[in-house]
Amino acid sequence: MNYKGILFSFFKSGIKDNSDPESNQKIVVANIFSSVGCAITFALGVTACLSTNLRLGIILLLISGIFLYVNLILRYNWFSVPYRTSANLLTISLMALMLYLIYTGGVAGTGPLWIYVVPPVVLFFGGLRKGIRNLILFILAISIQLFLQDPLLVAIHYDYEFKSRLLYSFITVSFLFAVYEAARQNSYATLIEISKQFEEQAMHDSLSGLHNRRGMMANIEKEYARCKRQQLSMSVIMCDIDYFKKVNDQYGHDKGDEVIKTVGEIFRAELRQQDSLARWGAKNICFCCPIPRVNRR
């Protein structure tokens, strides 16, 4: 049995072919995080229940169920925007669990140490701006919880040194992850821009600025599908520049290049917005023109 293939297929549940790579990557990470989080919180919940810490065990099992629900949302597309719903559920449930661990202290007062999981998850699923906003709200919430010294907010006693160092280190970790997320988004935007530039170059003729044969074929396929769907006619016209070899021989290739660019500009100025124009060969110009229906009486 191909366990590796089954595992990859499981983590890729919910990916759409027409989505951008970053969205698909986030869906994969959401699947991994929800699956691993479900398993860990379930194991910790069962352990807590068996060790007579029933309340903590029930909370952990509840969070485990939420993580499982998130995975099912992505797998079966239960909402109009499954990823956004699942990302919000993951973020809210994770921060709520951290606040509860700070309140109860977890096992032997180690519960607050889990809060360092929050920054990478919140920033990755929420993005830089929304992630920073959620982190600021979370920092304010744990600051009030730790330093207000209200029994309704914290059920156990933490030393001031522990609380202050926990908060300072959490802010430092949050800042570092925010810098990393900003760098990651900037790198991704740069990569997308470079990819668009390469795609633009691959689909256009560098001399005339018109589509090349590859770009024109893509336009023809798209226009053919649209015309077929709307029951329109479509014309494809090929033109040849006469005596082009004589221009090159008599005036040089630079003048020949000027002729190609000038002819392309003339044709482009006369075409409609919905028409396509391309340099098909060395001296060939190709048109793709959808023809509207004519109402007959």
CYANA upper distance limits for C-alpha pairs under 8 A (distance plus 0.5 A):
  2 ASN  CA      6 ILE  CA      6.89
  3 TYR  CA      7 LEU  CA      6.58
  4 LYS  CA      8 PHE  CA      6.72
  5 GLY  CA      9 SER  CA      6.55
  6 ILE  CA     10 PHE  CA      6.61
  7 LEU  CA     11 PHE  CA      6.83
  8 PHE  CA     12 LYS  CA      6.64
  9 SER  CA     13 SER  CA      6.99
 11 PHE  CA     28 VAL  CA      5.95
 11 PHE  CA     29 VAL  CA      8.39
 11 PHE  CA     31 ASN  CA      5.85
 11 PHE  CA     32 ILE  CA      6.61
 12 LYS  CA     27 ILE  CA      7.78
 12 LYS  CA     28 VAL  CA      5.90
 12 LYS  CA     31 ASN  CA      7.94
 13 SER  CA     27 ILE  CA      8.42
 13 SER  CA     28 VAL  CA      8.04
 13 SER  CA     31 ASN  CA      8.01
 13 SER  CA     74 LEU  CA      6.96
 13 SER  CA     75 ARG  CA      5.40
 14 GLY  CA     27 ILE  CA      7.44
 14 GLY  CA     74 LEU  CA      5.45
 14 GLY  CA     75 ARG  CA      5.47
 14 GLY  CA     76 TYR  CA      7.55
 14 GLY  CA     77 ASN  CA      7.23
 15 ILE  CA     19 SER  CA      8.16
 15 ILE  CA     24 ASN  CA      6.02
 15 ILE  CA     27 ILE  CA      7.10
 15 ILE  CA     28 VAL  CA      8.20
 16 LYS  CA     24 ASN  CA      7.67
 19 SER  CA     23 SER  CA      6.93
 19 SER  CA     24 ASN  CA      7.08
 20 ASP  CA     24 ASN  CA      7.01
 21 PRO  CA     25 GLN  CA      6.55
 22 GLU  CA     26 LYS  CA      6.70
 23 SER  CA     27 ILE  CA      6.80
 24 ASN  CA     28 VAL  CA      6.84
 25 GLN  CA     29 VAL  CA      6.79
 26 LYS  CA     30 ALA  CA      6.47
 26 LYS  CA    124 PHE  CA      8.37
 26 LYS  CA    125 PHE  CA      7.58
 27 ILE  CA     31 ASN  CA      6.66
 27 ILE  CA     74 LEU  CA      8.03
 27 ILE  CA     83 TYR  CA      6.99
 28 VAL  CA     32 ILE  CA      6.75
 29 VAL  CA     33 PHE  CA      6.44
 30 ALA  CA     34 SER  CA      6.39
 30 ALA  CA     71 ASN  CA      8.24
 30 ALA  CA     86 SER  CA      8.27
 30 ALA  CA     87 ALA  CA      7.68
 31 ASN  CA     35 SER  CA      6.50
 31 ASN  CA     71 ASN  CA      6.30
 31 ASN  CA     74 LEU  CA      7.99
 32 ILE  CA     36 VAL  CA      6.50
 33 PHE  CA     37 GLY  CA      6.13
 34 SER  CA     38 CYS  CA      6.29
 34 SER  CA     67 PHE  CA      5.32
 34 SER  CA     68 LEU  CA      7.00
 34 SER  CA     70 VAL  CA      7.06
 34 SER  CA     71 ASN  CA      6.48
 34 SER  CA     90 LEU  CA      8.06
 35 SER  CA     39 ALA  CA      6.84
 35 SER  CA     67 PHE  CA      7.43
 35 SER  CA     68 LEU  CA      7.32
 35 SER  CA     71 ASN  CA      7.39
 36 VAL  CA     40 ILE  CA      6.65
 37 GLY  CA     41 THR  CA      6.41
 37 GLY  CA     64 SER  CA      7.39
 37 GLY  CA     67 PHE  CA      7.03
 38 CYS  CA     42 PHE  CA      6.39
 38 CYS  CA     63 ILE  CA      8.03
 38 CYS  CA     64 SER  CA      4.87
 38 CYS  CA     65 GLY  CA      7.46
 38 CYS  CA     66 ILE  CA      8.43
 38 CYS  CA     67 PHE  CA      5.71
 38 CYS  CA     68 LEU  CA      6.45
 39 ALA  CA     43 ALA  CA      6.66
 39 ALA  CA     64 SER  CA      7.63
 40 ILE  CA     44 LEU  CA      6.63
 40 ILE  CA     64 SER  CA      8.40
 41 THR  CA     45 GLY  CA      6.28
 41 THR  CA     60 LEU  CA      5.89
 41 THR  CA     61 LEU  CA      6.93
 41 THR  CA     63 ILE  CA      7.39
 41 THR  CA     64 SER  CA      5.78
 42 PHE  CA     46 VAL  CA      6.66
 42 PHE  CA     60 LEU  CA      7.02
 42 PHE  CA     61 LEU  CA      5.86
 42 PHE  CA     64 SER  CA      5.90
 43 ALA  CA     47 THR  CA      6.68
 44 LEU  CA     48 ALA  CA      6.53
 44 LEU  CA     57 GLY  CA      7.67
 44 LEU  CA     60 LEU  CA      7.37
 45 GLY  CA     49 CYS  CA      6.69
 45 GLY  CA     56 LEU  CA      7.51
 45 GLY  CA     57 GLY  CA      4.53
 45 GLY  CA     58 ILE  CA      7.01
 45 GLY  CA     59 ILE  CA      7.92
 45 GLY  CA     60 LEU  CA      5.25
 45 GLY  CA     61 LEU  CA      5.70
 46 VAL  CA     50 LEU  CA      6.71
 46 VAL  CA     57 GLY  CA      6.68
 46 VAL  CA     61 LEU  CA      7.99
 47 THR  CA     51 SER  CA      6.67
 47 THR  CA     57 GLY  CA      7.77
 48 ALA  CA     52 THR  CA      6.99
 48 ALA  CA     53 ASN  CA      5.59
 48 ALA  CA     54 LEU  CA      6.87
 48 ALA  CA     56 LEU  CA      6.88
 48 ALA  CA     57 GLY  CA      5.17
 49 CYS  CA     53 ASN  CA      5.89
 49 CYS  CA     54 LEU  CA      5.13
 49 CYS  CA     55 ARG  CA      8.28
 49 CYS  CA     56 LEU  CA      8.02
 49 CYS  CA     57 GLY  CA      5.31
 49 CYS  CA     58 ILE  CA      7.87
 50 LEU  CA     54 LEU  CA      8.27
 53 ASN  CA     57 GLY  CA      6.71
 54 LEU  CA     58 ILE  CA      6.64
 55 ARG  CA     59 ILE  CA      6.86
 56 LEU  CA     60 LEU  CA      6.69
 56 LEU  CA    106 GLY  CA      7.99
 57 GLY  CA     61 LEU  CA      6.64
 58 ILE  CA     62 LEU  CA      6.58
 59 ILE  CA     63 ILE  CA      6.78
 59 ILE  CA     97 LEU  CA      8.40
 60 LEU  CA     64 SER  CA      6.60
 60 LEU  CA     97 LEU  CA      8.43
 61 LEU  CA     65 GLY  CA      6.73
 62 LEU  CA     66 ILE  CA      6.92
 63 ILE  CA     67 PHE  CA      6.77
 63 ILE  CA     93 SER  CA      7.15
 63 ILE  CA     94 LEU  CA      8.49
 63 ILE  CA     97 LEU  CA      8.01
 64 SER  CA     68 LEU  CA      6.79
 65 GLY  CA     69 TYR  CA      6.63
 66 ILE  CA     70 VAL  CA      6.70
 66 ILE  CA     89 LEU  CA      8.12
 66 ILE  CA     90 LEU  CA      8.39
 66 ILE  CA     93 SER  CA      8.01
 67 PHE  CA     71 ASN  CA      6.94
 67 PHE  CA     90 LEU  CA      7.40
 68 LEU  CA     72 LEU  CA      6.88
 69 TYR  CA     73 ILE  CA      6.71
 70 VAL  CA     74 LEU  CA      7.01
 70 VAL  CA     86 SER  CA      5.55
 70 VAL  CA     89 LEU  CA      7.57
 70 VAL  CA     90 LEU  CA      7.76
 71 ASN  CA     75 ARG  CA      6.67
 71 ASN  CA     86 SER  CA      8.23
 72 LEU  CA     76 TYR  CA      6.44
 72 LEU  CA     77 ASN  CA      8.39
 72 LEU  CA     78 TRP  CA      8.46
 73 ILE  CA     77 ASN  CA      5.90
 73 ILE  CA     78 TRP  CA      5.72
 73 ILE  CA     79 PHE  CA      7.66
 73 ILE  CA     82 PRO  CA      6.50
 73 ILE  CA     83 TYR  CA      8.49
 73 ILE  CA     86 SER  CA      7.17
 74 LEU  CA     78 TRP  CA      7.93
 74 LEU  CA     82 PRO  CA      6.16
 74 LEU  CA     83 TYR  CA      6.94
 74 LEU  CA     86 SER  CA      7.63
 77 ASN  CA     81 VAL  CA      8.28
 77 ASN  CA     82 PRO  CA      6.03
 78 TRP  CA     82 PRO  CA      6.98
 79 PHE  CA     85 THR  CA      7.87
 81 VAL  CA     85 THR  CA      7.00
 82 PRO  CA     86 SER  CA      6.59
 83 TYR  CA     87 ALA  CA      6.39
 84 ARG  CA     88 ASN  CA      6.66
 85 THR  CA     89 LEU  CA      6.74
 86 SER  CA     90 LEU  CA      6.60
 87 ALA  CA     91 THR  CA      6.65
 87 ALA  CA    125 PHE  CA      6.26
 87 ALA  CA    126 GLY  CA      7.85
 88 ASN  CA     92 ILE  CA      6.53
 88 ASN  CA    125 PHE  CA      8.50
 88 ASN  CA    126 GLY  CA      8.42
 89 LEU  CA     93 SER  CA      6.38
 90 LEU  CA     94 LEU  CA      6.44
 91 THR  CA     95 MET  CA      6.70
 91 THR  CA    121 VAL  CA      7.65
 91 THR  CA    122 VAL  CA      6.43
 91 THR  CA    125 PHE  CA      8.20
 92 ILE  CA     96 ALA  CA      6.54
 93 SER  CA     97 LEU  CA      6.55
 94 LEU  CA     98 MET  CA      6.82
 94 LEU  CA    118 VAL  CA      7.61
 95 MET  CA     99 LEU  CA      6.78
 95 MET  CA    118 VAL  CA      7.33
 95 MET  CA    138 PHE  CA      7.78
 96 ALA  CA    100 TYR  CA      6.76
 97 LEU  CA    101 LEU  CA      6.69
 98 MET  CA    102 ILE  CA      6.73
 98 MET  CA    111 GLY  CA      8.17
 98 MET  CA    112 PRO  CA      7.50
 98 MET  CA    114 TRP  CA      7.33
 98 MET  CA    115 ILE  CA      6.23
 99 LEU  CA    103 TYR  CA      6.66
 99 LEU  CA    142 ILE  CA      7.40
100 TYR  CA    104 THR  CA      6.67
101 LEU  CA    105 GLY  CA      5.79
101 LEU  CA    106 GLY  CA      5.62
101 LEU  CA    111 GLY  CA      5.23
101 LEU  CA    112 PRO  CA      6.51
102 ILE  CA    106 GLY  CA      7.70
102 ILE  CA    111 GLY  CA      6.34
102 ILE  CA    112 PRO  CA      5.45
102 ILE  CA    142 ILE  CA      8.40
102 ILE  CA    146 LEU  CA      8.49
102 ILE  CA    154 VAL  CA      7.42
103 TYR  CA    145 GLN  CA      8.18
103 TYR  CA    153 LEU  CA      6.59
103 TYR  CA    154 VAL  CA      4.75
103 TYR  CA    155 ALA  CA      6.01
103 TYR  CA    156 ILE  CA      7.65
104 THR  CA    109 GLY  CA      8.30
104 THR  CA    111 GLY  CA      8.01
104 THR  CA    154 VAL  CA      7.14
104 THR  CA    155 ALA  CA      5.98
104 THR  CA    156 ILE  CA      6.93
105 GLY  CA    109 GLY  CA      4.72
105 GLY  CA    110 THR  CA      6.55
105 GLY  CA    111 GLY  CA      5.28
105 GLY  CA    112 PRO  CA      7.03
105 GLY  CA    155 ALA  CA      8.12
105 GLY  CA    156 ILE  CA      7.00
106 GLY  CA    110 THR  CA      6.24
106 GLY  CA    111 GLY  CA      4.54
106 GLY  CA    112 PRO  CA      8.05
107 VAL  CA    111 GLY  CA      6.80
110 THR  CA    114 TRP  CA      8.37
115 ILE  CA    170 PHE  CA      8.20
116 TYR  CA    170 PHE  CA      6.98
116 TYR  CA    173 VAL  CA      7.94
117 VAL  CA    121 VAL  CA      7.22
118 VAL  CA    122 VAL  CA      6.38
119 PRO  CA    123 LEU  CA      6.48
119 PRO  CA    135 LEU  CA      7.37
119 PRO  CA    173 VAL  CA      7.86
119 PRO  CA    174 SER  CA      5.78
119 PRO  CA    177 PHE  CA      7.04
119 PRO  CA    178 ALA  CA      8.45
120 PRO  CA    124 PHE  CA      6.40
120 PRO  CA    174 SER  CA      8.32
120 PRO  CA    177 PHE  CA      6.66
121 VAL  CA    125 PHE  CA      6.58
122 VAL  CA    126 GLY  CA      6.10
122 VAL  CA    127 GLY  CA      8.19
122 VAL  CA    131 GLY  CA      5.75
122 VAL  CA    134 ASN  CA      7.69
122 VAL  CA    135 LEU  CA      7.77
123 LEU  CA    127 GLY  CA      5.67
123 LEU  CA    128 LEU  CA      6.21
123 LEU  CA    130 LYS  CA      8.07
123 LEU  CA    131 GLY  CA      4.79
123 LEU  CA    132 ILE  CA      7.34
123 LEU  CA    177 PHE  CA      8.06
123 LEU  CA    178 ALA  CA      7.40
123 LEU  CA    181 GLU  CA      7.33
124 PHE  CA    128 LEU  CA      8.15
124 PHE  CA    131 GLY  CA      7.97
124 PHE  CA    181 GLU  CA      7.67
125 PHE  CA    131 GLY  CA      8.09
126 GLY  CA    130 LYS  CA      5.81
126 GLY  CA    131 GLY  CA      5.28
127 GLY  CA    131 GLY  CA      5.85
127 GLY  CA    181 GLU  CA      8.24
128 LEU  CA    132 ILE  CA      6.46
128 LEU  CA    178 ALA  CA      7.26
128 LEU  CA    181 GLU  CA      6.88
128 LEU  CA    182 ALA  CA      6.93
129 ARG  CA    133 ARG  CA      6.85
130 LYS  CA    134 ASN  CA      6.70
131 GLY  CA    135 LEU  CA      6.60
132 ILE  CA    136 ILE  CA      6.62
132 ILE  CA    178 ALA  CA      7.69
133 ARG  CA    137 LEU  CA      6.86
134 ASN  CA    138 PHE  CA      6.60
135 LEU  CA    139 ILE  CA      6.52
135 LEU  CA    174 SER  CA      8.02
136 ILE  CA    140 LEU  CA      6.68
137 LEU  CA    141 ALA  CA      6.65
138 PHE  CA    142 ILE  CA      6.73
139 ILE  CA    143 SER  CA      6.47
139 ILE  CA    167 LEU  CA      8.30
139 ILE  CA    171 ILE  CA      8.16
140 LEU  CA    144 ILE  CA      6.70
141 ALA  CA    145 GLN  CA      6.59
142 ILE  CA    146 LEU  CA      6.36
143 SER  CA    147 PHE  CA      6.37
143 SER  CA    148 LEU  CA      8.29
143 SER  CA    167 LEU  CA      7.84
144 ILE  CA    148 LEU  CA      5.81
145 GLN  CA    149 GLN  CA      7.68
145 GLN  CA    150 ASP  CA      8.10
145 GLN  CA    153 LEU  CA      5.85
145 GLN  CA    154 VAL  CA      6.89
146 LEU  CA    153 LEU  CA      8.33
146 LEU  CA    154 VAL  CA      7.48
146 LEU  CA    158 TYR  CA      8.32
146 LEU  CA    163 LYS  CA      7.08
147 PHE  CA    163 LYS  CA      8.25
149 GLN  CA    153 LEU  CA      7.91
149 GLN  CA    154 VAL  CA      7.49
150 ASP  CA    154 VAL  CA      6.86
151 PRO  CA    155 ALA  CA      6.07
151 PRO  CA    156 ILE  CA      8.45
158 TYR  CA    162 PHE  CA      7.09
158 TYR  CA    163 LYS  CA      6.96
159 ASP  CA    163 LYS  CA      6.79
160 TYR  CA    164 SER  CA      6.50
161 GLU  CA    165 ARG  CA      6.55
162 PHE  CA    166 LEU  CA      6.39
163 LYS  CA    167 LEU  CA      6.67
164 SER  CA    168 TYR  CA      6.60
165 ARG  CA    169 SER  CA      6.35
166 LEU  CA    170 PHE  CA      6.53
167 LEU  CA    171 ILE  CA      6.68
168 TYR  CA    172 THR  CA      6.71
169 SER  CA    173 VAL  CA      6.63
170 PHE  CA    174 SER  CA      6.54
171 ILE  CA    175 PHE  CA      6.60
172 THR  CA    176 LEU  CA      6.78
173 VAL  CA    177 PHE  CA      6.70
174 SER  CA    178 ALA  CA      6.56
175 PHE  CA    179 VAL  CA      6.75
176 LEU  CA    180 TYR  CA      6.72
177 PHE  CA    181 GLU  CA      6.52
178 ALA  CA    182 ALA  CA      6.62
179 VAL  CA    183 ALA  CA      6.70
180 TYR  CA    184 ARG  CA      6.54
181 GLU  CA    185 GLN  CA      6.59
182 ALA  CA    186 ASN  CA      6.59
183 ALA  CA    187 SER  CA      6.55
184 ARG  CA    188 TYR  CA      6.64
185 GLN  CA    189 ALA  CA      6.59
186 ASN  CA    190 THR  CA      6.65
187 SER  CA    191 LEU  CA      6.58
188 TYR  CA    192 ILE  CA      6.64
189 ALA  CA    193 GLU  CA      6.66
190 THR  CA    194 ILE  CA      6.68
191 LEU  CA    195 SER  CA      6.56
192 ILE  CA    196 LYS  CA      6.62
193 GLU  CA    197 GLN  CA      6.74
194 ILE  CA    198 PHE  CA      6.73
195 SER  CA    199 GLU  CA      6.58
196 LYS  CA    200 GLU  CA      6.44
197 GLN  CA    201 GLN  CA      6.66
198 PHE  CA    202 ALA  CA      6.56
199 GLU  CA    203 MET  CA      6.72
200 GLU  CA    204 HIS  CA      6.64
201 GLN  CA    205 ASP  CA      7.84
201 GLN  CA    206 SER  CA      7.73
202 ALA  CA    214 ARG  CA      8.22
202 ALA  CA    215 GLY  CA      8.23
203 MET  CA    211 HIS  CA      6.32
203 MET  CA    212 ASN  CA      6.24
203 MET  CA    213 ARG  CA      8.21
203 MET  CA    214 ARG  CA      6.32
203 MET  CA    215 GLY  CA      4.82
203 MET  CA    216 MET  CA      8.37
204 HIS  CA    209 GLY  CA      6.63
204 HIS  CA    210 LEU  CA      6.13
204 HIS  CA    211 HIS  CA      4.62
204 HIS  CA    212 ASN  CA      5.30
204 HIS  CA    215 GLY  CA      6.94
205 ASP  CA    209 GLY  CA      5.81
205 ASP  CA    210 LEU  CA      6.01
205 ASP  CA    211 HIS  CA      6.19
205 ASP  CA    212 ASN  CA      5.46
205 ASP  CA    279 ARG  CA      7.41
206 SER  CA    210 LEU  CA      8.35
207 LEU  CA    257 ASP  CA      7.78
207 LEU  CA    261 LYS  CA      7.50
208 SER  CA    260 ILE  CA      7.04
208 SER  CA    261 LYS  CA      5.24
208 SER  CA    264 GLY  CA      7.00
208 SER  CA    279 ARG  CA      8.02
209 GLY  CA    261 LYS  CA      8.45
210 LEU  CA    264 GLY  CA      7.74
210 LEU  CA    277 LEU  CA      7.02
210 LEU  CA    278 ALA  CA      5.56
210 LEU  CA    279 ARG  CA      6.56
211 HIS  CA    215 GLY  CA      5.71
211 HIS  CA    216 MET  CA      6.35
211 HIS  CA    277 LEU  CA      7.02
211 HIS  CA    278 ALA  CA      4.86
211 HIS  CA    279 ARG  CA      6.72
212 ASN  CA    216 MET  CA      6.56
212 ASN  CA    278 ALA  CA      5.98
212 ASN  CA    279 ARG  CA      5.84
212 ASN  CA    280 TRP  CA      6.44
213 ARG  CA    217 MET  CA      6.60
213 ARG  CA    278 ALA  CA      7.34
213 ARG  CA    279 ARG  CA      7.33
213 ARG  CA    280 TRP  CA      5.56
213 ARG  CA    281 GLY  CA      8.08
214 ARG  CA    218 ALA  CA      7.00
215 GLY  CA    219 ASN  CA      6.89
215 GLY  CA    278 ALA  CA      8.29
216 MET  CA    220 ILE  CA      6.53
216 MET  CA    276 SER  CA      7.90
216 MET  CA    277 LEU  CA      7.85
216 MET  CA    278 ALA  CA      6.50
216 MET  CA    280 TRP  CA      8.47
217 MET  CA    221 GLU  CA      6.66
218 ALA  CA    222 LYS  CA      6.76
219 ASN  CA    223 GLU  CA      6.46
219 ASN  CA    276 SER  CA      7.64
219 ASN  CA    288 CYS  CA      8.49
220 ILE  CA    224 TYR  CA      6.35
220 ILE  CA    288 CYS  CA      7.13
221 GLU  CA    225 ALA  CA      6.75
222 LYS  CA    226 ARG  CA      6.79
223 GLU  CA    227 CYS  CA      6.44
223 GLU  CA    234 MET  CA      8.40
223 GLU  CA    290 PRO  CA      7.78
224 TYR  CA    228 LYS  CA      6.47
224 TYR  CA    234 MET  CA      7.64
225 ALA  CA    229 ARG  CA      6.65
226 ARG  CA    230 GLN  CA      6.65
227 CYS  CA    231 GLN  CA      6.01
227 CYS  CA    232 LEU  CA      5.07
227 CYS  CA    233 SER  CA      6.77
227 CYS  CA    234 MET  CA      7.33
227 CYS  CA    290 PRO  CA      7.43
228 LYS  CA    232 LEU  CA      6.77
228 LYS  CA    233 SER  CA      8.36
232 LEU  CA    290 PRO  CA      7.40
232 LEU  CA    291 ILE  CA      6.74
232 LEU  CA    292 PRO  CA      6.49
232 LEU  CA    293 ARG  CA      6.77
233 SER  CA    290 PRO  CA      6.47
233 SER  CA    291 ILE  CA      5.61
233 SER  CA    292 PRO  CA      7.46
233 SER  CA    293 ARG  CA      8.19
234 MET  CA    288 CYS  CA      7.72
234 MET  CA    289 CYS  CA      6.20
234 MET  CA    290 PRO  CA      4.76
234 MET  CA    291 ILE  CA      5.95
235 SER  CA    287 PHE  CA      8.27
235 SER  CA    288 CYS  CA      6.31
235 SER  CA    289 CYS  CA      5.60
235 SER  CA    290 PRO  CA      6.73
235 SER  CA    291 ILE  CA      7.62
236 VAL  CA    286 CYS  CA      7.59
236 VAL  CA    287 PHE  CA      5.99
236 VAL  CA    288 CYS  CA      5.11
236 VAL  CA    289 CYS  CA      6.90
237 ILE  CA    286 CYS  CA      6.13
237 ILE  CA    287 PHE  CA      5.43
237 ILE  CA    288 CYS  CA      7.08
238 MET  CA    284 ASN  CA      7.29
238 MET  CA    285 ILE  CA      6.31
238 MET  CA    286 CYS  CA      5.00
238 MET  CA    287 PHE  CA      6.90
239 CYS  CA    284 ASN  CA      6.08
239 CYS  CA    285 ILE  CA      5.53
239 CYS  CA    286 CYS  CA      6.74
240 ASP  CA    283 LYS  CA      6.45
240 ASP  CA    284 ASN  CA      5.15
240 ASP  CA    285 ILE  CA      6.88
241 ILE  CA    283 LYS  CA      6.12
241 ILE  CA    284 ASN  CA      7.01
243 TYR  CA    247 VAL  CA      7.18
244 PHE  CA    248 ASN  CA      7.00
244 PHE  CA    256 GLY  CA      7.61
244 PHE  CA    283 LYS  CA      7.61
245 LYS  CA    249 ASP  CA      6.60
246 LYS  CA    250 GLN  CA      6.33
247 VAL  CA    251 TYR  CA      6.07
247 VAL  CA    252 GLY  CA      7.39
247 VAL  CA    253 HIS  CA      8.35
247 VAL  CA    255 LYS  CA      7.69
247 VAL  CA    256 GLY  CA      6.48
248 ASN  CA    252 GLY  CA      5.00
248 ASN  CA    253 HIS  CA      5.34
248 ASN  CA    254 ASP  CA      8.31
248 ASN  CA    255 LYS  CA      7.34
248 ASN  CA    256 GLY  CA      5.77
249 ASP  CA    253 HIS  CA      8.11
251 TYR  CA    255 LYS  CA      6.47
251 TYR  CA    256 GLY  CA      8.04
252 GLY  CA    256 GLY  CA      7.05
253 HIS  CA    257 ASP  CA      6.60
254 ASP  CA    258 GLU  CA      6.90
255 LYS  CA    259 VAL  CA      6.77
256 GLY  CA    260 ILE  CA      6.92
257 ASP  CA    261 LYS  CA      6.82
258 GLU  CA    262 THR  CA      6.48
259 VAL  CA    263 VAL  CA      6.53
260 ILE  CA    264 GLY  CA      6.63
260 ILE  CA    283 LYS  CA      7.69
261 LYS  CA    265 GLU  CA      6.69
262 THR  CA    266 ILE  CA      6.72
263 VAL  CA    267 PHE  CA      6.74
264 GLY  CA    268 ARG  CA      6.50
264 GLY  CA    279 ARG  CA      8.46
264 GLY  CA    285 ILE  CA      8.21
265 GLU  CA    269 ALA  CA      6.59
266 ILE  CA    270 GLU  CA      7.11
267 PHE  CA    271 LEU  CA      6.88
267 PHE  CA    277 LEU  CA      8.47
268 ARG  CA    277 LEU  CA      7.52
271 LEU  CA    275 ASP  CA      6.71
274 GLN  CA    289 CYS  CA      7.90
274 GLN  CA    290 PRO  CA      8.05
275 ASP  CA    287 PHE  CA      7.75
275 ASP  CA    288 CYS  CA      6.29
275 ASP  CA    289 CYS  CA      5.37
275 ASP  CA    290 PRO  CA      7.43
276 SER  CA    287 PHE  CA      6.20
276 SER  CA    288 CYS  CA      5.48
276 SER  CA    289 CYS  CA      7.13
277 LEU  CA    285 ILE  CA      7.72
277 LEU  CA    286 CYS  CA      6.27
277 LEU  CA    287 PHE  CA      5.28
277 LEU  CA    288 CYS  CA      7.03
278 ALA  CA    285 ILE  CA      6.27
278 ALA  CA    286 CYS  CA      5.65
278 ALA  CA    287 PHE  CA      7.13
279 ARG  CA    283 LYS  CA      7.96
279 ARG  CA    284 ASN  CA      6.36
279 ARG  CA    285 ILE  CA      5.19
279 ARG  CA    286 CYS  CA      6.71
280 TRP  CA    284 ASN  CA      5.72
280 TRP  CA    285 ILE  CA      6.02
280 TRP  CA    286 CYS  CA      6.33
281 GLY  CA    285 ILE  CA      7.80
